[in-house]
Each structure stands twice: as structure tokens, then as C-alpha cells.
Amino acid sequence: MPNALDEIDFAVVPGIYNPFTALLAERAGAKAIYLSGASLTSSLGIPDIGLITLDELEFMVRRIKEVCQLPLIVDADTGFGEALGVHRAVMRLERAGADAIQIEDQSMPKKCGHLDGKVLVEEREMLQKIRAAIDARKEALIIARTDARAVEGVEAALRRARAYAEAGADIVFPEALLSEEEFALFPKNVGRRCLANMTEFGKTPYIEAEKFRGMGYSFVIFPVTLLRVSARAEMNALEELLSRGTQKGLLWSMITRAEQYEIIRYNDYRKRDDRFAGII
């Protein structure tokens, strides 16, 4: 059975962090979604430094795929252990519904890819993880992320990216590049499909998706955009609510009850219940 992501030539991939945001992305016409580690951990009230457990991540993957059938790319941080841990994590996440699983070459405790002070694992250790991931998966794609640009420079990032591709990674993800010129190097030199990260407030300049398409990238993720926009809206709403004691001034900025029910397919559940009751 072909992987749904193989059918996608190019896609803007929004970062989501729960089933509702997955449904919003589906409604908006996204071709695929990205379960962002940074967004998911923030939604749980913890930093993205490897604290999330495999159980927590697997639970969210299952909940998302229960209601949304878009191809799902899952950020699995450093893979939840050494090679054997990666093997188990890939099996569990694919069974939960992951269409692609991303692992990175940082050592623990890991950091957000756009923060200073990252430490890499030895290249051979990452290659072992990739081989373990390939052995464990059935149809899921394996995405190998390298954070080497910020630690050892762009040439080292290219070398690692090529090595990860040769080890069997289906997609290569060079993190925290500093220019369009650096991004353009990877699709030309690694021999695999490539994924670009277009996060906010980081080291990478803002580059339009069409430019990434022109460079040869297959996917551009926007991992934390939805969380940051919604958090700002929620902060503003809380300020208004607590200062004025009413939500009347916020109604213009809300989705309606009807829109909310449409997103979660409320009427589908009601009709199903009526059918079970013999009403229809």
C-alpha cells in the first residue's frame, strides 16, 4: 500500500497540536499535517526539551487520526532512546497512525532547533537510529533531521544529510539554515526528498513556500504558527473578559456555534445515533 505522502509533489504543511487543529487544517484544504513537538509540548505546559513521553505522543497521534484522515507527519524528537528505543517508538507511532516519523540528531536534553547550545550525537549513532527506524516501519516514511548547521556549519550538515539518505531515510530535514542559498544546497546534493522548516522568531529568514518549491523541496512545515496565533487571541480574550466581565466585545472574533459544530461534524454523530435508535 503506497504511503499517502508519496503522492504529494509539494505541500505547505501546517503544524497542529490536537485533533481540533487537525480538523481545522483539513477544513482549510491542507494536503498533510505536522504534529509539532514544540506546539504539542507547549499545549501540555512543558518546554520542548525531551520531556514528553512516548505514551503521551502516541495517545495524541491516535486521537488525531481518529477524526482526521490527512497524512500525518509526527515529530518524535530524538526517537525515545538509542536504536532499540527508536525501533519500538516507530512501531508504536505507525500503529497509532503516523504516516511519517521524524527523528533528529541532537543529544539529550534536546533543544528547540533555533536555540543556541545544541549538542549533536555522533553520526554513527544517528545512522544506527535510522537503520532501526527503517527496520521497524511498514509503510511509514522516516524523516531524518540534522541540527548540524548551528553546531558544525553547513558543510557538516550536508555531509550528515547525505549519510542519513544513504542509510535509508526517505526525507531529509536540514534544521535552522540561515539563507535561501543554504536551503538550495540540500535538494541538489542529498538524493532524497527534502523538508524545510519555516518557523517564526528563529534563525531562518522568512521564505515563501513557492521559493522552496522552486528549490526542489517537497514539504514546508509551519510548526508553531497555529499555536502562536491562537495563544495571542486567547490572551487578548482573557484580558477583555477579566477586565470587562463580558464576552460581548469578543463575539466578532469567534467562530459561531454552528461553525464549531460543523468542524467537529456534530450532525454526523447525531444522525448515526438516530440510525442506531431506528429513527432513520
Protein Blocks (a to p, Z undefined) as FASTA:
>chain_A
ZZfklmpmbdcddddfbfklmmmmmmnopabdcddfklmmmmnopacehpacfklmmmmm
mmmmmmoccdcdddehjoopafklmmmmmmmmmmnopabdcddfbdcddddfkbghiacd
dfklmmmmmmmmmmmpmklccddddfklmmnojklmmmmmmmmmmnopabdcdehiabfk
lmmmmmmmnopacdddddehilbdcddfklmmmnopabdcdfklmmmmmmmmmmmmmmmm
mmnopaklmmmmpccfklmmmmnommmmmmmmmmmnomZZ
